[in-house]
Amino acid sequence: DTGVSQDPRHKITKRGQNVTFRCDPISEHNRLYWYRQTLGQGPEFLTYFQNEAQLEKSRLLSDRFSAERPKGSFSTLEIQRTEQGDSAMYLCASSPNNLQGTNYGYTFGSGTRLTVV
Amino acid sequence: AQTVTQSQPEMSVQEAETVTLSCTYDTSENNYYLFWYKQPPSRQMILVIRQEAYKQQNATENRFSVNFQKAAKSFSLKISDSQLGDTAMYFCAFMKQMGAGKSTFGDGTTLTVKP
């Protein structure tokens, strides 16, 4: 297993365009998380899934944001009608259902850096 | 809502020395978990150490240890024998209960290890 993969690594888009990011978690992990990180700040929670079910979504997430995990494996995060304020690093993480043993906490991907111009 | 505060935006330490990063948090929960994550300049976040609130013993992982003071809601990270590879941003994070979902992160401390 190569860890958590995110694609693309970088995305530059024009304001008003739609963008979609993909995350492939560690295969044994049934929990998948999306966070957003802006420069100089800590990651901010967006949403998370257990298998294919979206269990929580941040109130900060506007209707322009949607996430899916259709088969409980990979996930996509879509931002519609992008705004300059959406420019950030979008981080995906996965974890097993029980944080025990030597595999615990989140395993993060490298992130997708979005720039809206 | 939980909050996590890291009051030291930047710190530096000489190689082989010891450094302590501070973290305080606010919660009304009794059972929770605390984490320190490291984010090197390459930007991939890595878990450093984890502490369960019900355990009185402080967690230790090789050169990394924590000082967990539950009553004071303090969770500091001590790095011994600092190495150049420890240069990174360090984030303190709170999770309400095991596997509950989201974590709340502090804004981080940028640590520079100087040769």
Boltz contact constraints between the chains, C-beta under 6 A:
constraints:
  - contact:
      token1: [A, 41]
      token2: [B, 107]
      max_distance: 6.0
  - contact:
      token1: [A, 42]
      token2: [B, 91]
      max_distance: 6.0
  - contact:
      token1: [A, 42]
      token2: [B, 105]
      max_distance: 6.0
  - contact:
      token1: [A, 42]
      token2: [B, 106]
      max_distance: 6.0
  - contact:
      token1: [A, 42]
      token2: [B, 107]
      max_distance: 6.0
  - contact:
      token1: [A, 42]
      token2: [B, 108]
      max_distance: 6.0
  - contact:
      token1: [A, 43]
      token2: [B, 105]
      max_distance: 6.0
  - contact:
      token1: [A, 45]
      token2: [B, 102]
      max_distance: 6.0
  - contact:
      token1: [A, 48]
      token2: [B, 101]
      max_distance: 6.0
  - contact:
      token1: [A, 56]
      token2: [B, 101]
      max_distance: 6.0
  - contact:
      token1: [A, 97]
      token2: [B, 99]
      max_distance: 6.0
  - contact:
      token1: [A, 98]
      token2: [B, 99]
      max_distance: 6.0
  - contact:
      token1: [A, 99]
      token2: [B, 98]
      max_distance: 6.0
  - contact:
      token1: [A, 99]
      token2: [B, 99]
      max_distance: 6.0
  - contact:
      token1: [A, 104]
      token2: [B, 50]
      max_distance: 6.0
  - contact:
      token1: [A, 105]
      token2: [B, 35]
      max_distance: 6.0
  - contact:
      token1: [A, 105]
      token2: [B, 47]
      max_distance: 6.0
  - contact:
      token1: [A, 105]
      token2: [B, 50]
      max_distance: 6.0
  - contact:
      token1: [A, 108]
      token2: [B, 44]
      max_distance: 6.0
  - contact:
      token1: [A, 108]
      token2: [B, 45]
      max_distance: 6.0
  - contact:
      token1: [A, 110]
      token2: [B, 44]
      max_distance: 6.0
  - contact:
      token1: [A, 111]
      token2: [B, 43]
      max_distance: 6.0
